[in-house]
Amino acid sequence: MMKDNSISSLIRLNIVNYAVRIIFTGGKKFCTTIDTLTQREPDSMLAAMFSGRHTVSEDPDKGYVFIDRDGKHFRHILNWLRDGVVPTLADAEYSELMREAVYYQLLGLVEGINSVLTKRREGDELDAELTRADIIKCIQYNKVKFRGINFSGLDLSKLASLLGSKFLEGFLLLSYDLSYVDFSYACLKNVFFSRANLQCAKFRDADAEGSIFHNATLRECEFTGANLRGALLAGANLKSANLQDACLVDCSFCGADLSSAHLQTADLTNANLEGANLEGANLKGAKLNNANLKGANLQRAYLRHVNLQNTILNLLKQLFASFGEHLLFFKPTAFQFLEKKKERSVDVTADNGEHLNMCNIHGEC
């Protein structure tokens, strides 16, 4: 074959492990060995090109084997052939490398790239943050399940108007992390929030009638103006929660922690507060008609203008039993409790003018 220094010539390589210089379209150059190109992927087109069985185009002066491909990712191919390690790349670069791997028939590299991309997608799905739109779409399906999903910080406010009055009705959100979620104005009737972490969540003007918050963490939650009629909040942590103006009629707060809670002008008619901790709670103007306060802790509670109709007698009996030998004088106009030691009786006048006489510290008349 005649040689011409101005053009490349076709040569047949001898099968010897020597250095091979390769040049790609655009001038990118690499230097490697025959073993590197042929051993890891022996059935590949790249291995066949340099096996000595085929002719390749070589510059006779400089000794470069010419390959009519973009050499951008060839360094990754060489590293794969040397070490068997798939490089860490962006998704777009993986797509480009995949095309080169398919062209050279490097089946091991193709499988490796697919494995990396699959694991990346699975990881992205686990770490993905649900958006407001995602939740709206999911909830429109009757059999949707949110298992192990973190809703923390999600804004779900005003969804009642977007999805209709049945939004989340009867939904199960047990044991989830729903801290800082905004449920304001949402319809949450009969939703199960048992044991859920709802710290600092917002339920402003939400309709949560009949919902279950049993043993839920509701610390510093906002329930301003919310409808919680008939809701179960037994054992719930409502420390420093804001329930001002909330409808809490027929609610159960048995054993709940309402210390330092804001209950101004809340309606607690027929509420069960047995064993609840109301220490330091602000109950100014609240309605406690027929409420059960047996065993409740009312130390330092603010009770000015509280409506205790049909509740005052049981409340005083409980206070007398709780304070041992310290009698409490009840000031009816301000609804404040002032300590008065070593007295054997106390006179109380209720709102309706009825005169109540408590004969001893245990409330036995």
C-alpha positions as CSV (number, residue, x, y, z in Angstrom):
1,M,0.0,0.0,0.0
2,M,1.3,3.4,-1.0
3,K,1.9,5.9,1.8
4,D,1.0,9.5,1.6
5,N,2.0,11.9,4.4
6,S,-1.0,14.1,3.6
7,I,-3.6,11.5,4.4
8,S,-4.3,8.8,6.9
9,S,-3.6,5.2,5.9
10,L,-5.3,1.9,6.8
11,I,-3.2,-0.4,9.0
12,R,-3.7,-3.7,10.7
13,L,-2.5,-3.6,14.4
14,N,-0.4,-6.5,15.7
15,I,-1.8,-7.9,19.0
16,V,0.9,-6.5,21.3
17,N,0.3,-4.6,24.5
18,Y,1.8,-1.3,23.4
19,A,0.7,2.3,23.7
20,V,-2.0,3.4,21.4
21,R,-2.7,7.0,20.5
22,I,-6.2,8.0,19.5
23,I,-7.5,11.2,18.0
24,F,-11.2,12.1,17.7
25,T,-13.2,14.5,15.6
26,G,-12.4,18.0,16.8
27,G,-8.8,17.0,17.7
28,K,-9.2,15.5,21.2
29,K,-6.4,13.1,21.9
30,F,-5.9,10.1,24.2
31,C,-3.1,7.7,24.9
32,T,-3.8,4.2,26.3
33,T,-2.8,0.5,25.9
34,I,-4.3,-2.4,23.9
35,D,-5.0,-4.3,27.1
36,T,-7.1,-1.4,28.5
37,L,-9.2,-1.3,25.3
38,T,-9.8,-5.0,25.0
39,Q,-9.8,-6.8,28.4
40,R,-12.7,-5.6,30.5
41,E,-15.3,-5.6,27.6
42,P,-13.8,-8.2,25.2
43,D,-17.1,-8.4,23.1
44,S,-17.3,-4.7,22.5
45,M,-16.8,-2.9,19.2
46,L,-14.0,-1.0,20.8
47,A,-12.2,-4.2,21.7
48,A,-12.8,-5.5,18.2
49,M,-11.3,-2.3,16.7
50,F,-8.0,-2.8,18.5
51,S,-7.9,-6.6,18.5
52,G,-5.8,-6.8,15.3
53,R,-8.6,-8.4,13.4
54,H,-9.8,-5.2,11.8
55,T,-8.2,-2.4,9.9
56,V,-8.1,1.1,11.5
57,S,-7.3,4.5,10.1
58,E,-4.0,5.8,11.3
59,D,-2.0,9.0,10.6
60,P,1.3,7.6,9.3
61,D,3.4,10.5,10.6
62,K,2.0,11.0,14.1
63,G,0.8,7.5,14.7
64,Y,-2.7,8.5,15.9
65,V,-5.7,6.1,15.3
66,F,-8.6,8.3,14.1
67,I,-12.1,7.7,15.5
68,D,-15.0,9.6,13.9
69,R,-16.7,10.4,17.3
70,D,-16.8,13.3,19.7
71,G,-14.2,12.5,22.3
72,K,-15.8,14.5,25.2
73,H,-16.6,11.5,27.3
74,F,-13.9,9.1,26.2
75,R,-11.9,9.7,29.4
76,H,-14.9,8.2,31.3
77,I,-14.9,5.2,29.0
78,L,-11.2,4.7,29.6
79,N,-11.6,5.0,33.4
80,W,-14.5,2.4,33.2
81,L,-12.3,0.0,31.2
82,R,-9.5,0.5,33.7
83,D,-11.3,0.4,37.0
84,G,-14.9,-0.7,36.3
85,V,-16.3,2.3,38.1
86,V,-19.2,4.4,36.8
87,P,-18.4,8.1,37.1
88,T,-20.6,10.5,39.0
89,L,-22.2,12.8,36.5
90,A,-25.3,15.0,36.0
91,D,-28.3,13.3,34.4
92,A,-27.7,15.1,31.1
93,E,-24.1,13.9,31.0
94,Y,-25.2,10.4,31.8
95,S,-27.4,10.5,28.7
96,E,-24.4,11.6,26.5
97,L,-22.1,8.9,28.1
98,M,-24.9,6.3,27.5
99,R,-24.9,7.1,23.8
100,E,-21.2,6.6,23.6
101,A,-21.4,3.3,25.6
102,V,-24.1,2.0,23.2
103,Y,-22.0,3.0,20.2
104,Y,-19.0,1.1,21.4
105,Q,-21.2,-1.8,22.6
106,L,-19.8,-1.5,26.2
107,L,-22.7,-3.5,27.7
108,G,-21.2,-3.4,31.2
109,L,-21.0,0.4,31.2
110,V,-24.6,0.6,29.9
111,E,-25.8,-1.6,32.7
112,G,-23.8,0.4,35.3
113,I,-25.3,3.7,34.1
114,N,-28.8,2.3,34.2
115,S,-28.2,1.1,37.8
116,V,-26.9,4.5,38.9
117,L,-29.8,6.3,37.4
118,T,-32.4,4.0,38.9
119,K,-30.9,4.4,42.4
120,R,-30.8,8.2,41.9
121,R,-34.5,8.2,40.9
122,E,-35.5,6.1,43.9
123,G,-33.5,8.5,46.2
124,D,-35.1,11.5,44.7
125,E,-38.6,10.0,45.2
126,L,-37.8,9.4,48.9
127,D,-36.4,12.9,49.5
128,A,-38.9,14.7,47.3
129,E,-40.8,17.5,49.0
130,L,-44.6,17.3,48.4
131,T,-46.0,20.6,47.0
132,R,-49.4,22.0,47.6
133,A,-50.4,20.9,44.1
134,D,-49.1,17.3,44.8
135,I,-51.3,17.0,47.8
136,I,-54.4,18.4,46.0
137,K,-53.9,15.8,43.2
138,C,-53.3,12.9,45.6
139,I,-56.3,13.7,47.8
140,Q,-58.6,13.6,44.8
141,Y,-58.1,9.8,44.8
142,N,-60.2,7.9,47.3
143,K,-57.6,5.2,48.1
144,V,-54.6,7.5,48.5
145,K,-52.2,6.6,51.4
146,F,-49.5,8.8,52.8
147,R,-47.1,6.3,54.4
148,G,-44.0,7.7,56.1
149,I,-44.3,11.1,54.2
150,N,-43.0,14.3,55.9
151,F,-45.6,17.1,55.4
152,S,-43.6,19.5,57.6
153,G,-44.1,23.1,56.6
154,L,-46.7,22.3,53.9
155,D,-49.3,25.0,53.2
156,L,-52.7,23.4,53.0
157,S,-54.7,26.5,53.8
158,K,-58.0,27.3,52.2
159,L,-58.3,23.8,50.6
160,A,-61.9,23.5,51.6
161,S,-62.8,26.2,49.0
162,L,-60.6,24.6,46.4
163,L,-61.7,21.0,46.8
164,G,-65.2,21.4,48.3
165,S,-66.5,20.8,51.8
166,K,-65.5,17.1,51.8
167,F,-61.7,17.9,51.7
168,L,-59.8,15.4,53.9
169,E,-63.1,14.3,55.6
170,G,-62.5,11.0,57.3
171,F,-58.8,11.0,56.3
172,L,-56.2,9.1,58.3
173,L,-53.0,11.0,59.1
174,L,-51.9,9.0,62.1
175,S,-48.4,9.3,63.5
176,Y,-47.2,11.7,60.7
177,D,-44.9,14.6,61.0
178,L,-47.2,17.5,60.2
179,S,-45.3,20.2,62.1
180,Y,-45.8,23.7,60.8
181,V,-48.4,22.6,58.2
182,D,-51.0,25.3,57.5
183,F,-54.5,23.8,57.6
184,S,-56.2,27.2,57.9
185,Y,-59.8,27.3,56.6
186,A,-59.6,23.6,55.6
187,C,-62.4,21.1,56.1
188,L,-61.0,18.5,58.4
189,K,-64.1,16.8,59.7
190,N,-63.5,13.4,61.3
191,V,-59.9,13.3,60.4
192,F,-57.6,11.0,62.4
193,F,-54.6,12.9,63.7
194,S,-53.8,10.4,66.5
195,R,-50.2,10.6,67.7
196,A,-49.3,12.9,64.8
197,N,-46.7,15.6,65.3
198,L,-48.6,18.9,64.7
199,Q,-46.3,21.2,66.6
200,C,-46.8,24.8,65.4
201,A,-49.4,23.7,62.8
202,K,-52.1,26.3,61.9
203,F,-55.8,25.4,62.1
204,R,-57.1,29.0,62.0
205,D,-60.9,28.9,61.2
206,A,-60.6,25.3,60.2
207,D,-63.6,23.0,60.5
208,A,-62.3,20.0,62.4
209,E,-65.5,18.8,63.9
210,G,-65.3,15.3,65.3
211,S,-61.6,14.9,64.5
212,I,-59.3,12.7,66.5
213,F,-56.2,14.3,68.1
214,H,-55.6,11.6,70.7
215,N,-52.1,11.8,72.1
216,A,-51.1,14.2,69.3
217,T,-48.4,16.9,69.7
218,L,-50.2,20.2,69.3
219,R,-47.7,22.4,71.1
220,E,-48.0,26.1,70.1
221,C,-50.6,25.2,67.5
222,E,-53.1,27.9,66.3
223,F,-56.8,27.0,66.5
224,T,-58.1,30.6,66.5
225,G,-61.7,30.5,65.5
226,A,-61.6,26.8,64.6
227,N,-64.6,24.5,65.0
228,L,-63.5,21.5,67.1
229,R,-67.0,20.5,68.3
230,G,-66.9,16.9,69.6
231,A,-63.2,16.5,68.8
232,L,-61.1,14.0,70.9
233,L,-58.0,15.6,72.3
234,A,-57.4,13.3,75.2
235,G,-53.7,13.1,76.2
236,A,-52.8,15.7,73.6
237,N,-49.9,18.2,74.2
238,L,-51.5,21.6,73.7
239,K,-49.0,23.5,75.7
240,S,-49.0,27.2,74.7
241,A,-51.6,26.5,72.0
242,N,-53.8,29.3,70.8
243,L,-57.5,28.2,71.0
244,Q,-58.9,31.7,71.3
245,D,-62.5,32.0,70.1
246,A,-62.5,28.3,69.2
247,C,-65.6,26.2,69.4
248,L,-64.7,23.4,71.8
249,V,-68.2,22.2,72.7
250,D,-68.4,18.6,73.7
251,C,-64.6,18.2,73.3
252,S,-62.7,15.7,75.4
253,F,-59.4,17.0,76.9
254,C,-59.0,14.2,79.4
255,G,-55.4,14.2,80.6
256,A,-54.4,16.8,78.0
257,D,-51.7,19.4,78.7
258,L,-53.2,22.8,78.2
259,S,-50.6,24.6,80.4
260,S,-50.1,28.3,79.3
261,A,-52.7,27.7,76.6
262,H,-54.8,30.7,75.2
263,L,-58.5,29.9,75.7
264,Q,-59.9,33.5,75.8
265,T,-63.6,33.5,74.9
266,A,-63.4,29.8,73.8
267,D,-66.6,27.8,74.1
268,L,-65.9,24.8,76.3
269,T,-69.6,24.0,77.0
270,N,-69.9,20.4,78.1
271,A,-66.2,19.9,77.6
272,N,-64.5,17.1,79.5
273,L,-61.4,18.5,81.1
274,E,-60.9,15.8,83.7
275,G,-57.3,15.5,84.8
276,A,-56.3,18.2,82.3
277,N,-53.3,20.5,83.1
278,L,-54.6,24.1,82.8
279,E,-51.7,25.6,84.8
280,G,-51.2,29.2,83.7
281,A,-53.8,28.9,81.0
282,N,-55.7,32.1,80.0
283,L,-59.5,31.4,80.2
284,K,-60.6,35.0,80.2
285,G,-64.2,35.1,79.0
286,A,-64.4,31.4,78.2
287,K,-67.6,29.4,78.5
288,L,-67.3,26.4,80.9
289,N,-71.0,25.6,81.2
290,N,-71.5,22.1,82.4
291,A,-67.8,21.4,81.9
292,N,-66.1,18.6,83.8
293,L,-63.1,19.9,85.7
294,K,-62.6,16.9,88.0
295,G,-58.9,16.6,88.8
296,A,-57.9,19.5,86.5
297,N,-54.9,21.6,87.5
298,L,-56.0,25.3,87.6
299,Q,-53.0,26.7,89.4
300,R,-52.2,30.2,88.1
301,A,-55.0,29.9,85.5
302,Y,-56.5,33.3,84.6
303,L,-60.3,33.0,85.1
304,R,-61.6,36.6,84.8
305,H,-65.1,36.8,83.4
306,V,-65.3,33.0,83.0
307,N,-68.9,31.6,82.7
308,L,-69.0,28.7,85.1
309,Q,-72.7,28.1,85.1
310,N,-73.4,24.6,86.6
311,T,-69.6,24.2,86.9
312,I,-68.6,26.4,89.8
313,L,-69.7,24.1,92.6
314,N,-67.7,21.1,91.3
315,L,-64.8,23.4,90.5
316,L,-64.6,24.8,94.1
317,K,-64.9,21.3,95.6
318,Q,-61.9,20.3,93.4
319,L,-60.0,23.3,94.4
320,F,-60.6,22.7,98.1
321,A,-59.5,19.1,97.8
322,S,-56.4,20.1,95.9
323,F,-55.2,22.9,98.2
324,G,-55.4,20.9,101.5
325,E,-55.4,23.2,104.5
326,H,-55.3,26.3,102.3
327,L,-58.8,27.6,101.6
328,L,-59.5,29.7,98.6
329,F,-61.6,32.8,98.7
330,F,-63.4,33.2,95.3
331,K,-64.0,36.7,94.2
332,P,-67.1,36.6,92.1
333,T,-66.7,39.9,90.3
334,A,-63.2,39.3,89.1
335,F,-63.2,35.4,89.2
336,Q,-59.8,35.4,90.9
337,F,-58.7,33.0,93.6
338,L,-57.0,34.5,96.7
339,E,-55.4,32.4,99.3
340,K,-56.8,32.5,102.8
341,K,-55.3,30.2,105.4
342,K,-56.9,28.3,108.3
343,E,-60.5,29.3,107.7
344,R,-63.0,26.6,108.1
345,S,-65.6,27.9,105.6
346,V,-66.0,30.1,102.6
347,D,-68.9,32.0,101.1
348,V,-69.3,32.2,97.3
349,T,-71.8,34.1,95.3
350,A,-72.4,32.8,91.8
351,D,-73.4,34.9,88.7
352,N,-77.1,34.1,89.3
353,G,-76.9,35.5,92.8
354,E,-77.2,32.1,94.4
355,H,-75.4,32.0,97.7
356,L,-73.1,28.9,98.0
357,N,-71.6,27.9,101.4
358,M,-68.7,25.5,101.5
359,C,-68.5,24.1,105.0
360,N,-65.0,22.6,105.0
361,I,-61.9,22.3,102.9
362,H,-62.9,19.0,101.3
363,G,-66.1,20.5,99.8
364,E,-68.5,18.6,102.0
365,C,-71.6,20.7,102.8
